[in-house]
Amino acid sequence: MVIYKTNIYIYPKEELDMCLTISFPLGGEITKSIPEYGNQWCVTVDTDGKINDQYNFLFYESRQLDIFQYEKGWCVEQSELTTYF
């Protein structure tokens, strides 16, 4: 299964230098990323969420096992969303 257009937004309280890794415990791999992922992202993020003075988010696509459940679902009233999550 390919997961498309996954974005990671970061909003620190003060400018932050950080390294971020993604793991796939059941198997998987990153197939495309912006900026280039390699084995991790090491970035500087300002308080407005701007990454390396260039990006608004970290982007990646990945190939993973199809382990999602398709048997059940939930309907949550809009008024209950805050409590539910």
C-alpha positions as protocol buffer text, in pm:
chain_id: "A"
residue {
  index: 1
  type: MET
  ca { x: 0 y: 0 z: 0 }
}
residue {
  index: 2
  type: VAL
  ca { x: 129 y: 347 z: -85 }
}
residue {
  index: 3
  type: ILE
  ca { x: 45 y: 639 z: 144 }
}
residue {
  index: 4
  type: TYR
  ca { x: 39 y: 969 z: -45 }
}
residue {
  index: 5
  type: LYS
  ca { x: 78 y: 1330 z: 60 }
}
residue {
  index: 6
  type: THR
  ca { x: 159 y: 1295 z: 427 }
}
residue {
  index: 7
  type: ASN
  ca { x: 256 y: 1629 z: 585 }
}
residue {
  index: 8
  type: ILE
  ca { x: 417 y: 1698 z: 922 }
}
residue {
  index: 9
  type: TYR
  ca { x: 366 y: 2047 z: 1068 }
}
residue {
  index: 10
  type: ILE
  ca { x: 584 y: 2173 z: 1353 }
}
residue {
  index: 11
  type: TYR
  ca { x: 513 y: 2484 z: 1562 }
}
residue {
  index: 12
  type: PRO
  ca { x: 770 y: 2525 z: 1841 }
}
residue {
  index: 13
  type: LYS
  ca { x: 740 y: 2794 z: 2110 }
}
residue {
  index: 14
  type: GLU
  ca { x: 1091 y: 2916 z: 2019 }
}
residue {
  index: 15
  type: GLU
  ca { x: 1323 y: 2850 z: 1723 }
}
residue {
  index: 16
  type: LEU
  ca { x: 1430 y: 2489 z: 1733 }
}
residue {
  index: 17
  type: ASP
  ca { x: 1703 y: 2278 z: 1572 }
}
residue {
  index: 18
  type: MET
  ca { x: 1580 y: 1921 z: 1562 }
}
residue {
  index: 19
  type: CYS
  ca { x: 1625 y: 1583 z: 1397 }
}
residue {
  index: 20
  type: LEU
  ca { x: 1319 y: 1373 z: 1323 }
}
residue {
  index: 21
  type: THR
  ca { x: 1303 y: 1008 z: 1222 }
}
residue {
  index: 22
  type: ILE
  ca { x: 1012 y: 799 z: 1102 }
}
residue {
  index: 23
  type: SER
  ca { x: 992 y: 429 z: 1179 }
}
residue {
  index: 24
  type: PHE
  ca { x: 776 y: 156 z: 1033 }
}
residue {
  index: 25
  type: PRO
  ca { x: 768 y: -115 z: 1302 }
}
residue {
  index: 26
  type: LEU
  ca { x: 570 y: -355 z: 1083 }
}
residue {
  index: 27
  type: GLY
  ca { x: 767 y: -279 z: 767 }
}
residue {
  index: 28
  type: GLY
  ca { x: 767 y: 3 z: 519 }
}
residue {
  index: 29
  type: GLU
  ca { x: 982 y: 272 z: 366 }
}
residue {
  index: 30
  type: ILE
  ca { x: 975 y: 635 z: 258 }
}
residue {
  index: 31
  type: THR
  ca { x: 955 y: 656 z: -121 }
}
residue {
  index: 32
  type: LYS
  ca { x: 958 y: 1036 z: -167 }
}
residue {
  index: 33
  type: SER
  ca { x: 1023 y: 1330 z: 62 }
}
residue {
  index: 34
  type: ILE
  ca { x: 1068 y: 1708 z: 62 }
}
residue {
  index: 35
  type: PRO
  ca { x: 1319 y: 1801 z: 186 }
}
residue {
  index: 36
  type: GLU
  ca { x: 1523 y: 1487 z: 121 }
}
residue {
  index: 37
  type: TYR
  ca { x: 1482 y: 1245 z: 413 }
}
residue {
  index: 38
  type: GLY
  ca { x: 1782 y: 1010 z: 385 }
}
residue {
  index: 39
  type: ASN
  ca { x: 1787 y: 845 z: 730 }
}
residue {
  index: 40
  type: GLN
  ca { x: 1630 y: 1143 z: 906 }
}
residue {
  index: 41
  type: TRP
  ca { x: 1537 y: 1508 z: 872 }
}
residue {
  index: 42
  type: CYS
  ca { x: 1761 y: 1755 z: 1058 }
}
residue {
  index: 43
  type: VAL
  ca { x: 1599 y: 2097 z: 1033 }
}
residue {
  index: 44
  type: THR
  ca { x: 1564 y: 2439 z: 1192 }
}
residue {
  index: 45
  type: VAL
  ca { x: 1205 y: 2543 z: 1264 }
}
residue {
  index: 46
  type: ASP
  ca { x: 1095 y: 2893 z: 1361 }
}
residue {
  index: 47
  type: THR
  ca { x: 789 y: 2981 z: 1571 }
}
residue {
  index: 48
  type: ASP
  ca { x: 577 y: 3038 z: 1259 }
}
residue {
  index: 49
  type: GLY
  ca { x: 642 y: 2678 z: 1151 }
}
residue {
  index: 50
  type: LYS
  ca { x: 882 y: 2774 z: 870 }
}
residue {
  index: 51
  type: ILE
  ca { x: 1135 y: 2492 z: 820 }
}
residue {
  index: 52
  type: ASN
  ca { x: 1487 y: 2582 z: 705 }
}
residue {
  index: 53
  type: ASP
  ca { x: 1349 y: 2923 z: 597 }
}
residue {
  index: 54
  type: GLN
  ca { x: 1193 y: 2741 z: 300 }
}
residue {
  index: 55
  type: TYR
  ca { x: 921 y: 2486 z: 380 }
}
residue {
  index: 56
  type: ASN
  ca { x: 588 y: 2507 z: 563 }
}
residue {
  index: 57
  type: PHE
  ca { x: 586 y: 2135 z: 643 }
}
residue {
  index: 58
  type: LEU
  ca { x: 782 y: 1813 z: 601 }
}
residue {
  index: 59
  type: PHE
  ca { x: 637 y: 1600 z: 322 }
}
residue {
  index: 60
  type: TYR
  ca { x: 671 y: 1229 z: 257 }
}
residue {
  index: 61
  type: GLU
  ca { x: 511 y: 939 z: 75 }
}
residue {
  index: 62
  type: SER
  ca { x: 565 y: 584 z: 193 }
}
residue {
  index: 63
  type: ARG
  ca { x: 507 y: 222 z: 108 }
}
residue {
  index: 64
  type: GLN
  ca { x: 359 y: 21 z: 399 }
}
residue {
  index: 65
  type: LEU
  ca { x: 180 y: -299 z: 478 }
}
residue {
  index: 66
  type: ASP
  ca { x: -197 y: -278 z: 450 }
}
residue {
  index: 67
  type: ILE
  ca { x: -277 y: -332 z: 820 }
}
residue {
  index: 68
  type: PHE
  ca { x: -578 y: -104 z: 843 }
}
residue {
  index: 69
  type: GLN
  ca { x: -902 y: -243 z: 977 }
}
residue {
  index: 70
  type: TYR
  ca { x: -1200 y: -223 z: 747 }
}
residue {
  index: 71
  type: GLU
  ca { x: -1461 y: -397 z: 965 }
}
residue {
  index: 72
  type: LYS
  ca { x: -1571 y: -112 z: 1194 }
}
residue {
  index: 73
  type: GLY
  ca { x: -1617 y: 262 z: 1187 }
}
residue {
  index: 74
  type: TRP
  ca { x: -1733 y: 538 z: 1416 }
}
residue {
  index: 75
  type: CYS
  ca { x: -1968 y: 832 z: 1374 }
}
residue {
  index: 76
  type: VAL
  ca { x: -1901 y: 1120 z: 1609 }
}
residue {
  index: 77
  type: GLU
  ca { x: -2132 y: 1419 z: 1637 }
}
residue {
  index: 78
  type: GLN
  ca { x: -1956 y: 1748 z: 1561 }
}
residue {
  index: 79
  type: SER
  ca { x: -2048 y: 1880 z: 1907 }
}
residue {
  index: 80
  type: GLU
  ca { x: -1865 y: 1582 z: 2066 }
}
residue {
  index: 81
  type: LEU
  ca { x: -1540 y: 1605 z: 1867 }
}
residue {
  index: 82
  type: THR
  ca { x: -1339 y: 1789 z: 2132 }
}
residue {
  index: 83
  type: THR
  ca { x: -1433 y: 1539 z: 2400 }
}
residue {
  index: 84
  type: TYR
  ca { x: -1390 y: 1237 z: 2170 }
}
residue {
  index: 85
  type: PHE
  ca { x: -1037 y: 1329 z: 2062 }
}
